Amino acid sequence: MNERIAYRCEGRLSELPGILRFVEDACARTGAAAARGDLKHAVEEVCVNVITHGYADGTGPIELTFDRRPGEVVVTITDEAPHFDPAAAPTPDLEADWESRPLGGLGWHLVRGLMDRVEHRENPGRGNVVTLGKRVDESQGRD
Amino acid sequence: MEIYFSERGGIAVAAIRGSVDGLTSGALLDLLGEKVKAGHARLIADFAGVEYVSSAGLRALLATVKDARHRGGDLRIAAVRPEVRRVLDLSGFTSILKVFETVAQAETSFAGAPS
């Protein structure tokens, strides 16, 4: 049941609906509807980070590949932005009260919470590859 | 994302539909901020139609909560879907936001509180 579907667009916020539709359609086509919501959310967080931080001074391409494997969906997101290791993102203090809670800084925390696997590697020179893995319960059948 | 405002007993109710994400959160922040600045420091966000909230949406909500509370009011959330509730829990937002089952319950929670 291995299937691979790819998508490429400019790294602009206006491309987000197209990116999310790609994830939605790929989940539907490959019987991974149960993972759709979490995958869309995690992909949105990663792409918004690339667009607003990675490409802060301009724009560049974003490439997504959607790999449907037995029991799992793996989405890779490749950019040509400066290197950024999500492990360097500070862990948010979820116990802080409302006045001291900072605005923002939750994106990578949510991605880790929603996904079963999050990996990052740097391409030589410039660019990042983020890999998101989400398990799919095949016993429920392909829908 | 779509947002519909109504008013109930001095409380601004914002019924939000769709996704509150990196593309739409700026509009939500602006619209809620305008209400607060216009003197509606007591607000309810009706989340029945919200499909998901990303970190950008959480940022807009927290900014509005801070603004409203500093003016003696609050932004309270009602009718949250389970998948959105999970994101609020993961973010530690359920400990700082007041979340209610229904808009009516959120409305009642404001009763008697100073505006």
Contacts between the chains, C-beta under 8 A, distances in Angstrom:
chain1	res1	chain2	res2	distance
A	13	B	22	6.0
A	13	B	23	5.3
A	14	B	23	7.4
A	16	B	21	6.7
A	16	B	22	6.1
A	16	B	23	4.8
A	17	B	23	7.0
A	20	B	19	7.9
A	37	B	52	6.5
A	37	B	83	5.4
A	40	B	52	7.2
A	41	B	52	5.6
A	41	B	54	6.3
A	41	B	87	7.3
A	44	B	21	5.5
A	44	B	22	6.4
A	44	B	54	5.2
A	45	B	54	5.9
A	45	B	55	5.9
A	47	B	22	7.8
A	48	B	21	7.5
A	48	B	22	3.6
A	48	B	54	7.0
A	48	B	55	7.9
A	48	B	56	6.2
A	51	B	22	7.5
A	52	B	22	7.2
A	92	B	91	7.8
A	92	B	92	7.3
A	94	B	91	7.0
A	94	B	92	2.9
A	94	B	95	7.7
A	95	B	92	6.9
A	95	B	95	7.6
A	96	B	92	8.0
A	97	B	96	6.6
A	98	B	62	7.4
A	98	B	65	6.2
A	98	B	66	6.7
A	98	B	69	6.9
A	98	B	96	4.2
A	98	B	97	7.9
A	99	B	66	7.2
A	101	B	62	6.3
A	101	B	96	6.2
A	103	B	59	4.9
A	103	B	62	5.8
A	103	B	63	5.5
A	104	B	55	7.0
A	104	B	59	4.9
A	105	B	55	7.9
A	106	B	55	4.1
A	106	B	58	5.7
A	106	B	59	7.6
A	106	B	91	5.2
A	107	B	54	7.7
A	107	B	55	4.1
A	107	B	56	8.0
A	109	B	55	7.9
A	109	B	90	7.4
A	109	B	91	7.2
A	110	B	54	7.5
A	110	B	55	5.6
A	110	B	87	6.6
A	110	B	90	6.0
A	110	B	91	6.6
A	113	B	90	4.3
A	114	B	90	7.5
